[in-house]
Structures are given as structure tokens and as C-alpha cells.
């Protein structure tokens, strides 16, 4: 490589504006990931709650006579 040709990372001086933009964009990406992660967690919990029975004690009322017959 000749002395007149600089590598790509030496061509332009580093810019403080670009660093600030990069940091702010990275922060926005992290915030979006947390935001959508919380929403996804809430939706998963809600979906599981719809799979569960409305009355949790109904299962015990159904199983109790069978257990008394066995024991």
C-alpha cells in the first residue's frame, strides 16, 4: 500500500456528531427492545390465563369423589 492511499478507517476524521447519533440510536434500539419485550410478556401471560379454567376449584370438586372412592 502506498503512502498516499489511506485505509478506509483513516480517510475521514471521526465525528462527534456521528458518535452521538450512534449512541442515541443504540439507546433507542435498547428501549424499543425492552418496550416490546414487556408487551410480549404481558400478551403471553394473558394467553396463558385464557387457557386456564375460570374456576380453579372446579377441578378439585371433580377429582374429590374419585379420590374418596380410591382411598
PDB file of N, H, CA, C and O in Angstrom:
ATOM      1  N   UNK A   1       0.854  -1.163   0.000  1.00  0.00           N
ATOM      2  CA  UNK A   1       0.000   0.000   0.000  1.00  0.00           C
ATOM      3  C   UNK A   1       0.903   1.230   0.000  1.00  0.00           C
ATOM      4  O   UNK A   1       1.860   1.320   0.769  1.00  0.00           O
ATOM      5  N   UNK A   2       0.586   2.144  -0.853  1.00  0.00           N
ATOM      6  H   UNK A   2      -0.191   2.071  -1.478  1.00  0.00           H
ATOM      7  CA  UNK A   2       1.421   3.347  -0.930  1.00  0.00           C
ATOM      8  C   UNK A   2       1.075   4.304   0.202  1.00  0.00           C
ATOM      9  O   UNK A   2       0.048   4.161   0.865  1.00  0.00           O
ATOM     10  N   UNK A   3       1.950   5.277   0.408  1.00  0.00           N
ATOM     11  H   UNK A   3       2.784   5.393  -0.131  1.00  0.00           H
ATOM     12  CA  UNK A   3       1.739   6.238   1.488  1.00  0.00           C
ATOM     13  C   UNK A   3       0.627   7.234   1.177  1.00  0.00           C
ATOM     14  O   UNK A   3       0.118   7.880   2.093  1.00  0.00           O
ATOM     15  N   UNK A   4       0.242   7.374  -0.073  1.00  0.00           N
ATOM     16  H   UNK A   4       0.656   6.849  -0.816  1.00  0.00           H
ATOM     17  CA  UNK A   4      -0.794   8.349  -0.421  1.00  0.00           C
ATOM     18  C   UNK A   4      -2.196   7.788  -0.216  1.00  0.00           C
ATOM     19  O   UNK A   4      -3.149   8.551  -0.058  1.00  0.00           O
ATOM     20  N   UNK A   5      -2.331   6.485  -0.216  1.00  0.00           N
ATOM     21  H   UNK A   5      -1.556   5.865  -0.344  1.00  0.00           H
ATOM     22  CA  UNK A   5      -3.655   5.893  -0.020  1.00  0.00           C
ATOM     23  C   UNK A   5      -3.827   5.495   1.443  1.00  0.00           C
ATOM     24  O   UNK A   5      -3.092   4.661   1.972  1.00  0.00           O
ATOM     25  N   UNK A   6      -4.808   6.109   2.074  1.00  0.00           N
ATOM     26  H   UNK A   6      -5.405   6.787   1.644  1.00  0.00           H
ATOM     27  CA  UNK A   6      -5.093   5.789   3.470  1.00  0.00           C
ATOM     28  C   UNK A   6      -6.146   4.681   3.528  1.00  0.00           C
ATOM     29  O   UNK A   6      -6.998   4.582   2.646  1.00  0.00           O
ATOM     30  N   UNK A   7      -6.084   3.856   4.562  1.00  0.00           N
ATOM     31  H   UNK A   7      -5.391   3.937   5.279  1.00  0.00           H
ATOM     32  CA  UNK A   7      -7.140   2.849   4.727  1.00  0.00           C
ATOM     33  C   UNK A   7      -8.489   3.534   4.952  1.00  0.00           C
ATOM     34  O   UNK A   7      -8.544   4.722   5.268  1.00  0.00           O
ATOM     35  N   UNK A   8      -9.558   2.784   4.789  1.00  0.00           N
ATOM     36  H   UNK A   8      -9.513   1.819   4.533  1.00  0.00           H
ATOM     37  CA  UNK A   8     -10.899   3.369   4.882  1.00  0.00           C
ATOM     38  C   UNK A   8     -11.164   3.995   6.242  1.00  0.00           C
ATOM     39  O   UNK A   8     -11.904   4.974   6.337  1.00  0.00           O
ATOM     40  N   UNK A   9     -10.572   3.445   7.291  1.00  0.00           N
ATOM     41  H   UNK A   9      -9.971   2.650   7.214  1.00  0.00           H
ATOM     42  CA  UNK A   9     -10.852   3.983   8.624  1.00  0.00           C
ATOM     43  C   UNK A   9     -10.012   5.214   8.946  1.00  0.00           C
ATOM     44  O   UNK A   9     -10.208   5.828   9.994  1.00  0.00           O
ATOM     45  N   UNK A  10      -9.086   5.587   8.074  1.00  0.00           N
ATOM     46  H   UNK A  10      -8.926   5.088   7.222  1.00  0.00           H
ATOM     47  CA  UNK A  10      -8.306   6.808   8.278  1.00  0.00           C
ATOM     48  C   UNK A  10      -8.679   7.903   7.290  1.00  0.00           C
ATOM     49  O   UNK A  10      -8.115   8.995   7.347  1.00  0.00           O
ATOM     50  N   UNK A  11      -9.607   7.638   6.396  1.00  0.00           N
ATOM     51  H   UNK A  11     -10.065   6.751   6.350  1.00  0.00           H
ATOM     52  CA  UNK A  11      -9.930   8.624   5.371  1.00  0.00           C
ATOM     53  C   UNK A  11     -10.579   9.869   5.957  1.00  0.00           C
ATOM     54  O   UNK A  11     -10.174  10.987   5.639  1.00  0.00           O
ATOM     55  N   UNK A  12     -11.568   9.689   6.798  1.00  0.00           N
ATOM     56  H   UNK A  12     -11.897   8.780   7.056  1.00  0.00           H
ATOM     57  CA  UNK A  12     -12.278  10.824   7.373  1.00  0.00           C
ATOM     58  C   UNK A  12     -12.003  10.899   8.867  1.00  0.00           C
ATOM     59  O   UNK A  12     -11.923   9.870   9.538  1.00  0.00           O
ATOM     60  N   UNK A  13     -11.859  12.096   9.384  1.00  0.00           N
ATOM     61  H   UNK A  13     -11.924  12.932   8.839  1.00  0.00           H
ATOM     62  CA  UNK A  13     -11.668  12.211  10.833  1.00  0.00           C
ATOM     63  C   UNK A  13     -12.945  11.788  11.560  1.00  0.00           C
ATOM     64  O   UNK A  13     -14.044  12.002  11.047  1.00  0.00           O
ATOM     65  N   UNK A  14     -12.817  11.199  12.733  1.00  0.00           N
ATOM     66  H   UNK A  14     -11.925  11.026  13.150  1.00  0.00           H
ATOM     67  CA  UNK A  14     -14.008  10.785  13.468  1.00  0.00           C
ATOM     68  C   UNK A  14     -14.863  12.002  13.817  1.00  0.00           C
ATOM     69  O   UNK A  14     -14.349  13.080  14.117  1.00  0.00           O
ATOM     70  N   UNK A  15     -16.126  11.811  13.771  1.00  0.00           N
ATOM     71  H   UNK A  15     -16.544  10.936  13.527  1.00  0.00           H
ATOM     72  CA  UNK A  15     -17.050  12.907  14.008  1.00  0.00           C
ATOM     73  C   UNK A  15     -17.771  12.690  15.331  1.00  0.00           C
ATOM     74  O   UNK A  15     -18.298  11.609  15.596  1.00  0.00           O
ATOM     75  N   UNK A  16     -17.787  13.722  16.150  1.00  0.00           N
ATOM     76  H   UNK A  16     -17.360  14.600  15.935  1.00  0.00           H
ATOM     77  CA  UNK A  16     -18.505  13.643  17.419  1.00  0.00           C
ATOM     78  C   UNK A  16     -20.001  13.505  17.173  1.00  0.00           C
ATOM     79  O   UNK A  16     -20.699  12.823  17.923  1.00  0.00           O
ATOM     80  N   UNK A  17     -20.488  14.151  16.126  1.00  0.00           N
ATOM     81  H   UNK A  17     -19.921  14.705  15.517  1.00  0.00           H
ATOM     82  CA  UNK A  17     -21.912  14.043  15.798  1.00  0.00           C
ATOM     83  C   UNK A  17     -22.287  12.603  15.453  1.00  0.00           C
ATOM     84  O   UNK A  17     -23.343  12.115  15.855  1.00  0.00           O
ATOM     85  N   UNK A  18     -21.434  11.946  14.723  1.00  0.00           N
ATOM     86  H   UNK A  18     -20.576  12.343  14.396  1.00  0.00           H
ATOM     87  CA  UNK A  18     -21.723  10.558  14.357  1.00  0.00           C
ATOM     88  C   UNK A  18     -21.698   9.657  15.585  1.00  0.00           C
ATOM     89  O   UNK A  18     -22.515   8.743  15.697  1.00  0.00           O
ATOM     90  N   UNK A  19     -20.777   9.900  16.500  1.00  0.00           N
ATOM     91  H   UNK A  19     -20.114  10.643  16.410  1.00  0.00           H
ATOM     92  CA  UNK A  19     -20.719   9.114  17.732  1.00  0.00           C
ATOM     93  C   UNK A  19     -21.984   9.331  18.550  1.00  0.00           C
ATOM     94  O   UNK A  19     -22.560   8.375  19.069  1.00  0.00           O
ATOM     95  N   UNK A  20     -22.418  10.584  18.669  1.00  0.00           N
ATOM     96  H   UNK A  20     -21.950  11.360  18.248  1.00  0.00           H
ATOM     97  CA  UNK A  20     -23.638  10.893  19.418  1.00  0.00           C
ATOM     98  C   UNK A  20     -24.838  10.217  18.760  1.00  0.00           C
ATOM     99  O   UNK A  20     -25.675   9.626  19.442  1.00  0.00           O
ATOM    100  N   UNK A  21     -24.917  10.306  17.432  1.00  0.00           N
ATOM    101  H   UNK A  21     -24.236  10.786  16.878  1.00  0.00           H
ATOM    102  CA  UNK A  21     -26.017   9.661  16.708  1.00  0.00           C
ATOM    103  C   UNK A  21     -26.017   8.156  16.944  1.00  0.00           C
ATOM    104  O   UNK A  21     -27.072   7.554  17.144  1.00  0.00           O
ATOM    105  N   UNK A  22     -24.844   7.556  16.920  1.00  0.00           N
ATOM    106  H   UNK A  22     -23.987   8.045  16.757  1.00  0.00           H
ATOM    107  CA  UNK A  22     -24.740   6.115  17.137  1.00  0.00           C
ATOM    108  C   UNK A  22     -25.196   5.737  18.541  1.00  0.00           C
ATOM    109  O   UNK A  22     -25.933   4.768  18.716  1.00  0.00           O
ATOM    110  N   UNK A  23     -24.762   6.494  19.534  1.00  0.00           N
ATOM    111  H   UNK A  23     -24.163   7.282  19.391  1.00  0.00           H
ATOM    112  CA  UNK A  23     -25.142   6.203  20.913  1.00  0.00           C
ATOM    113  C   UNK A  23     -26.640   6.379  21.135  1.00  0.00           C
ATOM    114  O   UNK A  23     -27.275   5.563  21.805  1.00  0.00           O
ATOM    115  N   UNK A  24     -27.199   7.442  20.573  1.00  0.00           N
ATOM    116  H   UNK A  24     -26.683   8.104  20.029  1.00  0.00           H
ATOM    117  CA  UNK A  24     -28.631   7.681  20.733  1.00  0.00           C
ATOM    118  C   UNK A  24     -29.449   6.617  20.001  1.00  0.00           C
ATOM    119  O   UNK A  24     -30.493   6.190  20.496  1.00  0.00           O
ATOM    120  N   UNK A  25     -28.989   6.193  18.840  1.00  0.00           N
ATOM    121  H   UNK A  25     -28.141   6.540  18.438  1.00  0.00           H
ATOM    122  CA  UNK A  25     -29.689   5.144  18.104  1.00  0.00           C
ATOM    123  C   UNK A  25     -29.622   3.826  18.861  1.00  0.00           C
ATOM    124  O   UNK A  25     -30.612   3.098  18.933  1.00  0.00           O
ATOM    125  N   UNK A  26     -28.475   3.519  19.417  1.00  0.00           N
ATOM    126  H   UNK A  26     -27.671   4.109  19.359  1.00  0.00           H
ATOM    127  CA  UNK A  26     -28.331   2.299  20.201  1.00  0.00           C
ATOM    128  C   UNK A  26     -29.243   2.332  21.426  1.00  0.00           C
ATOM    129  O   UNK A  26     -29.859   1.323  21.768  1.00  0.00           O
ATOM    130  N   UNK A  27     -29.332   3.472  22.078  1.00  0.00           N
ATOM    131  H   UNK A  27     -28.832   4.293  21.800  1.00  0.00           H
ATOM    132  CA  UNK A  27     -30.244   3.616  23.211  1.00  0.00           C
ATOM    133  C   UNK A  27     -31.694   3.444  22.804  1.00  0.00           C
ATOM    134  O   UNK A  27     -32.478   2.834  23.531  1.00  0.00           O
ATOM    135  N   UNK A  28     -32.057   3.980  21.641  1.00  0.00           N
ATOM    136  H   UNK A  28     -31.420   4.476  21.051  1.00  0.00           H
ATOM    137  CA  UNK A  28     -33.429   3.827  21.151  1.00  0.00           C
ATOM    138  C   UNK A  28     -33.730   2.365  20.829  1.00  0.00           C
ATOM    139  O   UNK A  28     -34.840   1.891  21.070  1.00  0.00           O
ATOM    140  N   UNK A  29     -32.758   1.661  20.291  1.00  0.00           N
ATOM    141  H   UNK A  29     -31.856   2.046  20.094  1.00  0.00           H
ATOM    142  CA  UNK A  29     -32.951   0.235  19.985  1.00  0.00           C
ATOM    143  C   UNK A  29     -33.131  -0.557  21.275  1.00  0.00           C
ATOM    144  O   UNK A  29     -33.998  -1.427  21.349  1.00  0.00           O
ATOM    145  N   UNK A  30     -32.325  -0.267  22.287  1.00  0.00           N
ATOM    146  H   UNK A  30     -31.620   0.440  22.227  1.00  0.00           H
ATOM    147  CA  UNK A  30     -32.475  -0.948  23.575  1.00  0.00           C
ATOM    148  C   UNK A  30     -33.837  -0.644  24.195  1.00  0.00           C
ATOM    149  O   UNK A  30     -34.497  -1.546  24.710  1.00  0.00           O
ATOM    150  N   UNK A  31     -34.259   0.612  24.149  1.00  0.00           N
ATOM    151  H   UNK A  31     -33.723   1.345  23.730  1.00  0.00           H
ATOM    152  CA  UNK A  31     -35.558   0.990  24.706  1.00  0.00           C
ATOM    153  C   UNK A  31     -36.688   0.288  23.964  1.00  0.00           C
ATOM    154  O   UNK A  31     -37.644  -0.173  24.588  1.00  0.00           O
ATOM    155  N   UNK A  32     -36.592   0.203  22.648  1.00  0.00           N
ATOM    156  H   UNK A  32     -35.815   0.578  22.141  1.00  0.00           H
ATOM    157  CA  UNK A  32     -37.623  -0.485  21.865  1.00  0.00           C
ATOM    158  C   UNK A  32     -37.647  -1.975  22.195  1.00  0.00           C
ATOM    159  O   UNK A  32     -38.719  -2.575  22.279  1.00  0.00           O
ATOM    160  N   UNK A  33     -36.477  -2.572  22.383  1.00  0.00           N
ATOM    161  H   UNK A  33     -35.607  -2.085  22.315  1.00  0.00           H
ATOM    162  CA  UNK A  33     -36.416  -3.997  22.721  1.00  0.00           C
ATOM    163  C   UNK A  33     -37.071  -4.259  24.076  1.00  0.00           C
ATOM    164  O   UNK A  33     -37.814  -5.229  24.230  1.00  0.00           O
ATOM    165  N   UNK A  34     -36.800  -3.407  25.048  1.00  0.00           N
ATOM    166  H   UNK A  34     -36.197  -2.620  24.923  1.00  0.00           H
ATOM    167  CA  UNK A  34     -37.412  -3.568  26.370  1.00  0.00           C
ATOM    168  C   UNK A  34     -38.919  -3.341  26.283  1.00  0.00           C
ATOM    169  O   UNK A  34     -39.699  -4.098  26.861  1.00  0.00           O
ATOM    170  N   UNK A  35     -39.325  -2.305  25.564  1.00  0.00           N
ATOM    171  H   UNK A  35     -38.691  -1.690  25.095  1.00  0.00           H
ATOM    172  CA  UNK A  35     -40.747  -1.978  25.433  1.00  0.00           C
ATOM    173  C   UNK A  35     -41.522  -3.134  24.805  1.00  0.00           C
ATOM    174  O   UNK A  35     -42.540  -3.570  25.342  1.00  0.00           O
ATOM    175  N   UNK A  36     -41.036  -3.626  23.670  1.00  0.00           N
ATOM    176  H   UNK A  36     -40.208  -3.272  23.235  1.00  0.00           H
ATOM    177  CA  UNK A  36     -41.741  -4.716  23.003  1.00  0.00           C
ATOM    178  C   UNK A  36     -41.596  -6.033  23.764  1.00  0.00           C
ATOM    179  O   UNK A  36     -42.467  -6.897  23.673  1.00  0.00           O
ATOM    180  N   UNK A  37     -40.513  -6.191  24.507  1.00  0.00           N
ATOM    181  H   UNK A  37     -39.805  -5.489  24.581  1.00  0.00           H
ATOM    182  CA  UNK A  37     -40.369  -7.375  25.349  1.00  0.00           C
ATOM    183  C   UNK A  37     -41.392  -7.403  26.465  1.00  0.00           C
ATOM    184  O   UNK A  37     -41.954  -8.457  26.765  1.00  0.00           O
ATOM    185  N   UNK A  38     -41.642  -6.261  27.084  1.00  0.00           N
ATOM    186  H   UNK A  38     -41.186  -5.405  26.841  1.00  0.00           H
ATOM    187  CA  UNK A  38     -42.654  -6.180  28.140  1.00  0.00           C
ATOM    188  C   UNK A  38     -44.039  -6.444  27.560  1.00  0.00           C
ATOM    189  O   UNK A  38     -44.840  -7.161  28.158  1.00  0.00           O
ATOM    190  N   UNK A  39     -44.320  -5.865  26.397  1.00  0.00           N
ATOM    191  H   UNK A  39     -43.669  -5.283  25.910  1.00  0.00           H
ATOM    192  CA  UNK A  39     -45.617  -6.104  25.761  1.00  0.00           C
ATOM    193  C   UNK A  39     -45.779  -7.589  25.420  1.00  0.00           C
ATOM    194  O   UNK A  39     -46.848  -8.160  25.638  1.00  0.00           O
ATOM    195  N   UNK A  40     -44.737  -8.210  24.894  1.00  0.00           N
ATOM    196  H   UNK A  40     -43.869  -7.747  24.718  1.00  0.00           H
ATOM    197  CA  UNK A  40     -44.805  -9.638  24.563  1.00  0.00           C
ATOM    198  C   UNK A  40     -45.025 -10.479  25.818  1.00  0.00           C
ATOM    199  O   UNK A  40     -45.796 -11.438  25.791  1.00  0.00           O
ATOM    200  N   UNK A  41     -44.357 -10.131  26.913  1.00  0.00           N
ATOM    201  H   UNK A  41     -43.730  -9.352  26.935  1.00  0.00           H
ATOM    202  CA  UNK A  41     -44.520 -10.860  28.172  1.00  0.00           C
ATOM    203  C   UNK A  41     -45.961 -10.757  28.668  1.00  0.00           C
ATOM    204  O   UNK A  41     -46.547 -11.751  29.098  1.00  0.00           O
ATOM    205  N   UNK A  42     -46.526  -9.557  28.606  1.00  0.00           N
ATOM    206  H   UNK A  42     -46.050  -8.750  28.257  1.00  0.00           H
ATOM    207  CA  UNK A  42     -47.910  -9.365  29.047  1.00  0.00           C
ATOM    208  C   UNK A  42     -48.867 -10.163  28.165  1.00  0.00           C
ATOM    209  O   UNK A  42     -49.804 -10.781  28.671  1.00  0.00           O
ATOM    210  N   UNK A  43     -48.641 -10.154  26.859  1.00  0.00           N
ATOM    211  H   UNK A  43     -47.880  -9.652  26.448  1.00  0.00           H
ATOM    212  CA  UNK A  43     -49.515 -10.912  25.959  1.00  0.00           C
ATOM    213  C   UNK A  43     -49.402 -12.418  26.185  1.00  0.00           C
ATOM    214  O   UNK A  43     -50.399 -13.134  26.084  1.00  0.00           O
ATOM    215  N   UNK A  44     -48.209 -12.900  26.488  1.00  0.00           N
ATOM    216  H   UNK A  44     -47.400 -12.319  26.571  1.00  0.00           H
ATOM    217  CA  UNK A  44     -48.032 -14.331  26.773  1.00  0.00           C
ATOM    218  C   UNK A  44     -48.757 -14.714  28.059  1.00  0.00           C
ATOM    219  O   UNK A  44     -49.427 -15.745  28.116  1.00  0.00           O
ATOM    220  N   UNK A  45     -48.622 -13.879  29.096  1.00  0.00           N
ATOM    221  H   UNK A  45     -48.078 -13.041  29.050  1.00  0.00           H
ATOM    222  CA  UNK A  45     -49.322 -14.142  30.358  1.00  0.00           C
ATOM    223  C   UNK A  45     -50.831 -14.130  30.138  1.00  0.00           C
ATOM    224  O   UNK A  45     -51.554 -14.954  30.698  1.00  0.00           O
ATOM    225  N   UNK A  46     -51.295 -13.200  29.327  1.00  0.00           N
ATOM    226  H   UNK A  46     -50.708 -12.531  28.872  1.00  0.00           H
ATOM    227  CA  UNK A  46     -52.733 -13.121  29.044  1.00  0.00           C
ATOM    228  C   UNK A  46     -53.209 -14.352  28.270  1.00  0.00           C
ATOM    229  O   UNK A  46     -54.290 -14.874  28.542  1.00  0.00           O
ATOM    230  N   UNK A  47     -52.413 -14.815  27.312  1.00  0.00           N
ATOM    231  H   UNK A  47     -51.535 -14.390  27.091  1.00  0.00           H
ATOM    232  CA  UNK A  47     -52.787 -16.011  26.551  1.00  0.00           C
ATOM    233  C   UNK A  47     -52.850 -17.236  27.457  1.00  0.00           C
ATOM    234  O   UNK A  47     -53.747 -18.067  27.318  1.00  0.00           O
ATOM    235  N   UNK A  48     -51.904 -17.352  28.381  1.00  0.00           N
ATOM    236  H   UNK A  48     -51.174 -16.677  28.494  1.00  0.00           H
ATOM    237  CA  UNK A  48     -51.918 -18.478  29.316  1.00  0.00           C
ATOM    238  C   UNK A  48     -53.138 -18.386  30.225  1.00  0.00           C
ATOM    239  O   UNK A  48     -53.739 -19.408  30.556  1.00  0.00           O
ATOM    240  N   UNK A  49     -53.508 -17.177  30.631  1.00  0.00           N
ATOM    241  H   UNK A  49     -53.019 -16.347  30.362  1.00  0.00           H
ATOM    242  CA  UNK A  49     -54.671 -17.033  31.507  1.00  0.00           C
ATOM    243  C   UNK A  49     -55.962 -17.431  30.798  1.00  0.00           C
ATOM    244  O   UNK A  49     -56.906 -17.883  31.446  1.00  0.00           O
ATOM    245  N   UNK A  50     -56.014 -17.270  29.477  1.00  0.00           N
ATOM    246  H   UNK A  50     -55.247 -16.903  28.951  1.00  0.00           H
ATOM    247  CA  UNK A  50     -57.204 -17.700  28.744  1.00  0.00           C
ATOM    248  C   UNK A  50     -57.257 -19.223  28.603  1.00  0.00           C
ATOM    249  O   UNK A  50     -58.334 -19.783  28.397  1.00  0.00           O
ATOM    250  N   UNK A  51     -56.131 -19.887  28.708  1.00  0.00           N
ATOM    251  H   UNK A  51     -55.256 -19.432  28.876  1.00  0.00           H
ATOM    252  CA  UNK A  51     -56.112 -21.346  28.638  1.00  0.00           C
ATOM    253  C   UNK A  51     -56.535 -21.995  29.956  1.00  0.00           C
ATOM    254  O   UNK A  51     -57.000 -23.135  29.967  1.00  0.00           O
ATOM    255  N   UNK A  52     -56.375 -21.277  31.054  1.00  0.00           N
ATOM    256  H   UNK A  52     -55.997 -20.351  31.045  1.00  0.00           H
ATOM    257  CA  UNK A  52     -56.720 -21.820  32.362  1.00  0.00           C
ATOM    258  C   UNK A  52     -58.230 -21.746  32.577  1.00  0.00           C
ATOM    259  O   UNK A  52     -58.902 -20.910  31.972  1.00  0.00           O
ATOM    260  N   UNK A  53     -58.767 -22.616  33.437  1.00  0.00           N
ATOM    261  H   UNK A  53     -58.221 -23.295  33.929  1.00  0.00           H
ATOM    262  CA  UNK A  53     -60.216 -22.568  33.687  1.00  0.00           C
ATOM    263  C   UNK A  53     -60.595 -21.319  34.481  1.00  0.00           C
ATOM    264  O   UNK A  53     -59.780 -20.741  35.201  1.00  0.00           O
ATOM    265  N   UNK A  54     -61.862 -20.921  34.324  1.00  0.00           N
ATOM    266  H   UNK A  54     -62.524 -21.390  33.739  1.00  0.00           H
ATOM    267  CA  UNK A  54     -62.346 -19.730  35.036  1.00  0.00           C
ATOM    268  C   UNK A  54     -62.398 -19.988  36.539  1.00  0.00           C
ATOM    269  O   UNK A  54     -62.029 -19.128  37.339  1.00  0.00           O
ATOM    270  N   UNK A  55     -62.860 -21.181  36.914  1.00  0.00           N
ATOM    271  H   UNK A  55     -63.160 -21.880  36.264  1.00  0.00           H
ATOM    272  CA  UNK A  55     -62.980 -21.541  38.325  1.00  0.00           C
ATOM    273  C   UNK A  55     -61.902 -22.570  38.654  1.00  0.00           C
ATOM    274  O   UNK A  55     -62.006 -23.722  38.232  1.00  0.00           O
ATOM    275  N   UNK A  56     -60.880 -22.179  39.392  1.00  0.00           N
ATOM    276  H   UNK A  56     -60.796 -21.244  39.734  1.00  0.00           H
ATOM    277  CA  UNK A  56     -59.797 -23.130  39.661  1.00  0.00           C
ATOM    278  C   UNK A  56     -60.207 -24.263  40.598  1.00  0.00           C
ATOM    279  O   UNK A  56     -59.555 -25.307  40.621  1.00  0.00           O
ATOM    280  N   UNK A  57     -61.282 -24.073  41.375  1.00  0.00           N
ATOM    281  H   UNK A  57     -61.812 -23.225  41.357  1.00  0.00           H
ATOM    282  CA  UNK A  57     -61.696 -25.104  42.321  1.00  0.00           C
ATOM    283  C   UNK A  57     -62.598 -26.155  41.676  1.00  0.00           C
ATOM    284  O   UNK A  57     -62.926 -27.157  42.310  1.00  0.00           O
ATOM    285  N   UNK A  58     -62.998 -25.939  40.433  1.00  0.00           N
ATOM    286  H   UNK A  58     -62.731 -25.124  39.918  1.00  0.00           H
ATOM    287  CA  UNK A  58     -63.850 -26.915  39.749  1.00  0.00           C
ATOM    288  C   UNK A  58     -63.115 -28.238  39.558  1.00  0.00           C
ATOM    289  O   UNK A  58     -63.730 -29.302  39.632  1.00  0.00           O
ATOM    290  N   UNK A  59     -61.838 -28.187  39.320  1.00  0.00           N
ATOM    291  H   UNK A  59     -61.338 -27.323  39.261  1.00  0.00           H
ATOM    292  CA  UNK A  59     -61.058 -29.414  39.149  1.00  0.00           C
ATOM    293  C   UNK A  59     -61.021 -30.212  40.448  1.00  0.00           C
ATOM    294  O   UNK A  59     -61.079 -31.441  40.416  1.00  0.00           O
ATOM    295  N   UNK A  60     -60.925 -29.535  41.584  1.00  0.00           N
ATOM    296  H   UNK A  60     -60.878 -28.537  41.610  1.00  0.00           H
ATOM    297  CA  UNK A  60     -60.900 -30.250  42.862  1.00  0.00           C
ATOM    298  C   UNK A  60     -62.251 -30.884  43.166  1.00  0.00           C
ATOM    299  O   UNK A  60     -62.305 -31.977  43.728  1.00  0.00           O
ATOM    300  N   UNK A  61     -63.345 -30.215  42.802  1.00  0.00           N
ATOM    301  H   UNK A  61     -63.301 -29.327  42.345  1.00  0.00           H
ATOM    302  CA  UNK A  61     -64.673 -30.780  43.023  1.00  0.00           C
ATOM    303  C   UNK A  61     -64.893 -32.005  42.142  1.00  0.00           C
ATOM    304  O   UNK A  61     -65.619 -32.922  42.524  1.00  0.00           O
ATOM    305  N   UNK A  62     -64.278 -32.024  40.983  1.00  0.00           N
ATOM    306  H   UNK A  62     -63.688 -31.279  40.673  1.00  0.00           H
ATOM    307  CA  UNK A  62     -64.421 -33.150  40.070  1.00  0.00           C
ATOM    308  C   UNK A  62     -63.583 -34.345  40.528  1.00  0.00           C
ATOM    309  O   UNK A  62     -64.002 -35.492  40.372  1.00  0.00           O
ATOM    310  N   UNK A  63     -62.417 -34.083  41.087  1.00  0.00           N
ATOM    311  H   UNK A  63     -62.077 -33.151  41.213  1.00  0.00           H
ATOM    312  CA  UNK A  63     -61.485 -35.154  41.456  1.00  0.00           C
ATOM    313  C   UNK A  63     -61.779 -35.701  42.849  1.00  0.00           C
ATOM    314  O   UNK A  63     -61.452 -36.856  43.121  1.00  0.00           O
ATOM    315  N   UNK A  64     -62.378 -34.923  43.733  1.00  0.00           N
ATOM    316  H   UNK A  64     -62.643 -33.984  43.512  1.00  0.00           H
ATOM    317  CA  UNK A  64     -62.586 -35.342  45.121  1.00  0.00           C
ATOM    318  C   UNK A  64     -63.404 -36.630  45.238  1.00  0.00           C
ATOM    319  O   UNK A  64     -62.996 -37.522  45.982  1.00  0.00           O
ATOM    320  N   UNK A  65     -64.537 -36.775  44.544  1.00  0.00           N
ATOM    321  H   UNK A  65     -64.868 -36.051  43.940  1.00  0.00           H
ATOM    322  CA  UNK A  65     -65.263 -38.055  44.675  1.00  0.00           C
ATOM    323  C   UNK A  65     -64.453 -39.252  44.173  1.00  0.00           C
ATOM    324  O   UNK A  65     -64.542 -40.342  44.739  1.00  0.00           O
ATOM    325  N   UNK A  66     -63.683 -39.060  43.137  1.00  0.00           N
ATOM    326  H   UNK A  66     -63.610 -38.175  42.677  1.00  0.00           H
ATOM    327  CA  UNK A  66     -62.866 -40.163  42.624  1.00  0.00           C
ATOM    328  C   UNK A  66     -61.800 -40.556  43.634  1.00  0.00           C
ATOM    329  O   UNK A  66     -61.501 -41.741  43.787  1.00  0.00           O
ATOM    330  N   UNK A  67     -61.230 -39.593  44.317  1.00  0.00           N
ATOM    331  H   UNK A  67     -61.473 -38.631  44.193  1.00  0.00           H
ATOM    332  CA  UNK A  67     -60.208 -39.902  45.319  1.00  0.00           C
ATOM    333  C   UNK A  67     -60.812 -40.607  46.527  1.00  0.00           C
ATOM    334  O   UNK A  67     -60.173 -41.484  47.108  1.00  0.00           O
ATOM    335  N   UNK A  68     -62.031 -40.241  46.915  1.00  0.00           N
ATOM    336  H   UNK A  68     -62.550 -39.528  46.443  1.00  0.00           H
ATOM    337  CA  UNK A  68     -62.653 -40.918  48.057  1.00  0.00           C
ATOM    338  C   UNK A  68     -63.001 -42.362  47.714  1.00  0.00           C
ATOM    339  O   UNK A  68     -62.970 -43.236  48.580  1.00  0.00           O
ATOM    340  N   UNK A  69     -63.335 -42.611  46.435  1.00  0.00           N
ATOM    341  H   UNK A  69     -63.360 -41.901  45.732  1.00  0.00           H
ATOM    342  CA  UNK A  69     -63.621 -43.997  46.031  1.00  0.00           C
ATOM    343  C   UNK A  69     -62.350 -44.846  46.044  1.00  0.00           C
ATOM    344  O   UNK A  69     -62.391 -46.030  46.376  1.00  0.00           O
ATOM    345  N   UNK A  70     -61.231 -44.237  45.682  1.00  0.00           N
ATOM    346  H   UNK A  70     -61.197 -43.275  45.412  1.00  0.00           H
ATOM    347  CA  UNK A  70     -59.977 -44.989  45.640  1.00  0.00           C
ATOM    348  C   UNK A  70     -59.408 -45.222  47.033  1.00  0.00           C
ATOM    349  O   UNK A  70     -58.802 -46.261  47.296  1.00  0.00           O
ATOM    350  N   UNK A  71     -59.597 -44.274  47.907  1.00  0.00           N
ATOM    351  H   UNK A  71     -60.089 -43.430  47.693  1.00  0.00           H
ATOM    352  CA  UNK A  71     -58.921 -44.363  49.187  1.00  0.00           C
ATOM    353  C   UNK A  71     -59.842 -44.671  50.260  1.00  0.00           C
ATOM    354  O   UNK A  71     -59.429 -44.782  51.414  1.00  0.00           O
TER     355      UNK A  71
END
